[in-house]
Amino acid sequence: MKKDLFNSEIFTRAVEDIITRDELKKLFEEKRRLRIKHGIDATSPDLHLGHAASLWKLRALQEAGHKAVILLGDVTTAIGDPTGKSKARPWLSDAEIKKNIVSLKREVQKILLNDPAVLELRQSSEWYSKMKMREFLTLLSYCTQARLIERDMFQKRIEQKSEIFMHEMVYPILQGYDSVMLKSDLTIIGSDQLFNEHMGRFLQEKLGQRPQVIAALKILPGIEGREKMSKSLGNYIGISDPPVEKFGKIMRIPDSLILPYLEAYTDVSTAEIKKIGESVAAGSNPRDAKAFLAEAVVRRYHGNDTAIRERERFQKTFSERVLPQNAAVILLDIHRTVMDAVMLSGGVSSKSEARRLFKSGAIEMDGRVIRDPHESLSPHNNATLRIGKKKFLKIKIAPH
């Protein structure tokens, strides 16, 4: 096993907090194989780059001989994590959860080493399906309502006079108890899960275990630059997205996310990231830095040849404005809006779908993201309109 993992970038790069660094140092001084927990609820069949940030750190620790323990939370999925939610999550059926778990196992193994010596895949139903009511009530008795109600999202709901359901309050206890059952030494999470994993530390101590160390990673906005990356919001880059989609989505992010994405979602060296930051600050075109980022992300998941090919494709299609051969030309009145052009293009099935594309930054006119569907077409004669990933149109304004 490596000797100085404690001082490595695993625990500094894109890391918001370690609970606690002294405990982490002691873990590595013991020179034993650690059990490193990472929990994933089966709310969706696939993962995005935000999830993958934790998995790549787990991969590095696997390569040093430690065991990644991936918990697929089938029971907690049925409840729904209230983290960051202003209302209760919708319920998923057992069939949906099972289907998602099968897919998530494949997703996880795209990044992690599959050797059983360093990978353990578990499901929370292993213990909760066998738990008797008395055991469950005993578990609940360790926690007070006052402790649970401290959660920031619960406080917000109280301020907004929104309902808090009892099953949501139980969620942190169940996630915390997972750490007990898995004998977790260390957990790597997004910082939005700190409350739940602190509950793990609390229950481990109550039940005679040493509390797990928590490595909390920074939570970054999705590709629109506002809310955190999320499947439900459509502002994500999926690890299973085709290379062309990964590249195109990254080219649409705000300039402010270039360096944070390089740090969290690529293996580009810290020294090179610093140089790119200095170059952009000195006035270089941010689009070049964005293309570098996109190439680095595609390389990580699809290899160098594919990354180079996608960069060349993007430059040809977008930078040089070379339209695909099948791009249609539509003639529109000067008083029409960009929304009108999108609807008349046949590239969307409804206005609600079009609004989602505008919101996620998937509508471009000559390479500029259009977020206002009511923007006038008048300045856009002979412009190239891109709708979603593959639909291209040439806009011509009809003479009066």
N, C-alpha and C positions, 0 to 999 in steps of 0.2 A: 504494500500500500504506500501511496505517496506520503512524504513526511510533513509537508508544510501546506496542507489544504486550508488550514485556518487562515493563512495570509494570502490565499489565492484570490483571483477575481471572482470565483464562485460566490464568495461572501462579501464582495464589495460592488461589483458591477451591476447596475440597475437594482441595487438592494436599498430598500427604504429603512429597514430596521432589523436588528438581531436581538432576540429575547432569550438569553443574554449572551454577550460575547465571551464573558468569563466562563460560562457554562459550556459554550461551544468549544473553547480552547481545551477545557478539561476532557471533553468527549474525544477529541483527536489525540490527546496525550495518552489515552488508554490504549491506543493502537489495536483496537478490535473492530470487527465488521459492524458498522452501525446499521440500524433499521431506520430508513428515511421515508416517512409517510408523505403521500400526496393524494388528497381526496378529490374525486371528480363526480359530481352528480350527473345522472343520465338524462338531463333535460333536453339534450340534443344528440344526434348521432355522430357529430364530428366536432373537431377542436379548431381553435383559431390561434394566431400568433401569441396572443396574451396567455393562453394556456401553455403553449409550447415553451415560453420563457422559463417556466419552472421545470419542464421536462428536460430541457437541455442541461440545466444545472444538475438534475438527477443523473443524466447520462454521464457527465464528467465525474460524478461521485461513484457511479457504477464502475467506470474505467479504473478508478483507484481501489476497487475491491469491495465497496459498500453495497448494501442491498436497497434497491428502490421497492417500496411497498405501495402499490397503487390500489387505493380503495375506491371501488365503483359503488357509489352510494345509492343502491336501489331503494332502500327504506327511506333515506333522507330525501330522495327525489320525489317520492310519493307525498312527502310533507311540503316540500318546497322551501328553499332557503330564502328568508325574508331580507337578506342583506341588500341594502340599497333600494328596496322596493317600497313604494308608497301604498301598496295594497297587496292582498294575498295573491300568491301565484296560482294559476289554474292547475287543476289536478291532471296528471297523466295516467292513462290506463296501465295496468300491469303489462299488457302486451307491448305497448309503446316503450315502456322502460326496458323490458327484456331485449327488444330489438335494438334500442340505442346502446345497451351494454355490449352486445355482440360487435357493433360497429366501433365503439370506443376502444375496445381491446385491440382492434386492428390499428386504430389511430395512434394509440400509445406506443405500439410496437414499431411504428415508423421512425420513432426517435430513440427509444430505449433499447438497450441490449436485451436480447430475449433469453439469455442463459438463466436457468432457474437458480443458479448460485447467487445472482445479483438482481433478480426480478421476481416479485411475488405479486400476483393479481388476486385481490380479495373482493368480497361483496359484503355489505353490512348485514344482509339478511342471514348470514351464517350464524350470527349470535342473536339478532333481534327476533328472528322467527322462532327461536327456542326459549326466549325470555318469558318467564312467568310473571303474572301481574304483580305478585309481591316483590319480585326483583325490580320490576320497573318502578314501582312506587318507592322502593328504597333508593333507587337512583335519583328520582325526582327530589327526595327528601334532603339531598346534599345541597340543593340550590334554593335560594330565596327568590321570591317575586321581585324584590327590590334590586337584586343583582341583575336579573334578566332584563328588567325594564330600563336599565341604564343604556341599552343599545341606542345608538344615534338615530336609527330609522324608526325605532319605537317612540323615541322622544318627539321626532318630527310628526309622527301620526297623532300623538297626543295633542300637540300644538294645533294640528289641522283638524282635530276632532274626527279622525278616521279610526276605523275599527282595528283592533289587534286581536287575532284569534289565538286560542290556547295552543293549537298544534304548532303555530309559528314560534311561540315562546319555548316550546319543548325542543325545537330544532338544535339550538346550540348545545344542549345537554347531550343529545344523541351524537352530534359530531364530536363533542369532547370525549364521550365514552368510546368512540372508535379508536382514539389514541391509546386508551387503556387496553382494549382488546388486541390491538396490534403491537403493543409494547414499543411504541414509537420513541426513538431517541431524538429525532430531529424531524421537523416538518417544513417543507418549502411551499409557500403559498403566496397568493396576491395579498397585498396589505388590507384589502377589504374583508379578509377572513380572520383578522387578528382577534376579534372578540370570541369567535367560535373556537379558535385554537388556544386562547387563554383558558377557556373552559376545559380544554383537554389537559392543560398543565394542572389546573385546579383539581380535577377528578383523579388524575394520576397520583397526586400527593395524598388525596383523601384515601385512596385505595392502596397505598403503600409502594407506589412506583416513583422512580425519579422523574420529575417533570421534563417533558420534551423541550428541546430548544426550538425556537420559532425563527425561521428566516423569511421575512416578509418583503416581497418584491414590489417595486413601483407599479402602480396601475396607470396605464397610458390611455389617452383618448383614442377612439376609433378613427377611421380614415377621414371623417368629416371634421375632426379636431375639437369636438365638444364633449359628448358623453363617452364613457369608457367603452372599449371595444366589446361588442355584444352581438350574438347571433340574432337575438330578437329585434335589435335596432337596425340590422342590416349594414352596420358600419365596420365590418370585420374583414380580415384576410384569413381564409381558412387554410390549414396546413395541407388539405387535399385539393385546394383550388388548382386548376391547371396553371402552368407557368405564365401563360399570357395574361391570365386574370390577376395573378399576384403582381406582375410587373405593372399592369395598367392601374390597379388599385393604388399601389404605392405612388405612382406618378400623380395621383390626384390629392395626396395628403397636403395639408398646410405646410409651409416652409418650416414653421416652428417645431414640427415633429421629426424633422430629418435626423437630428443628432440623438434625441431620445430613442427613436426607432433603431438607429444604428447600434446604440449601446445595448438595448434590451433584446432585439430580434435578430442580430447577426453575430458572426464570430470575427468581424473586422477588429483589428487590434486597436487598443485605446489610443496609441500614438497616432495611428492613421485617422481615427475619428477626430482627434484634436486638430490635425492638419486640415481636414475638411471644414471644420468649424471656423478655423482661422481664415481659410480661403473665402468662405461665404461672407464672413464679417468684413473682409477686405473688398467685397464688391463683385465676386464671381457669380455667375448665373446659378441660382439655387436649383434650377432644373438639372444641371449637370450632377450636383450632389445627390439629387433625388434619384437620378438614373443609376448612380453608383450604389445607392441603397437598394434599389429594386433588383439590381444585378446580384448583390450580395445575398439577398433573401432567396432569390430563385436558385442561386448556386448551392445554398445550404440544403435545399430540399430536392433539387433536380440535377445537380451536377454543373460543372463549369461550361461544358459545351452548350447545354441548354440555356444557361444564363447569358452567354455571349450572343447566341442566336436571338433571344428575346430582346436584348438591347438593340441589336441591329434592326430587328423588325419594328420596334417602337420608333426608333429614329426615322426609319423610312416612312412609316405610316403617319406619324404625328409631327415630328420635327420638320420633315420635308414636305408634309401635307400631301403625300401620295395616297390618293383614295383607292380603296379596293375596286377592282374592275366592275363589280356589280352594284356600285353605289348609284342610287337613283337621284334624279334631279326633280325637285318640286318647285312649282311656281306659286308664289303666295302674294297676297295683297299687302301693301305697306303697313296697313293697320293691324295686321295679325301679330300675335305674341309667339314667344318661343313654345309655350304650351300648345298653341294651335298647331305649330309645325310638328311637334312630337306626336300629337293625337292623329294628325293626318298622315303621318309616316307609315302607320301600320306596325310600328315597332313596339307598341304597348297595347294591352287589352282593355285598359280602363284608366280613368283619370286618377284613381287612387294609386294605381301602379306607377303612373307618371309622376305623381307627387312624391312617392317614395324614392324614385330615381333622382329627382331634383334634390331632395333632402340629403341623400347619401353622396351627392357630388358626381353622379353618373351621367349627367348631361353636360356636354361641352360644345362650345361654338368656337371653331378655330383654336382649339386647345385651351380655351378659358372655361373654367367651370361656371355653369349658370345655375344659380340657386333660386332665383326669382322666376317662377313660371310665367309671370305677367310681363316680363321684359319685352320691349318692342323689338320686332324684327327689322325695323327701318334701317339701323346701321349695319345690318348683316348681309347685304347683297353679295352673292357669290361666296358665302361662307360655308364651311364644312361643319355639319351638325353630327355629333356622335351621340347615340342613344344607347345606354347600357354598354355592353362589352363589344358588340359586333355590328351594330346597325349604324351605317353611315349614309348621310344624305348631303346633297349639294343644294343650298338654298338660293333661289333666284327671286328677286322682288319684281312683281309685275309692274310695268309702267302705268302711269295714270291714264 
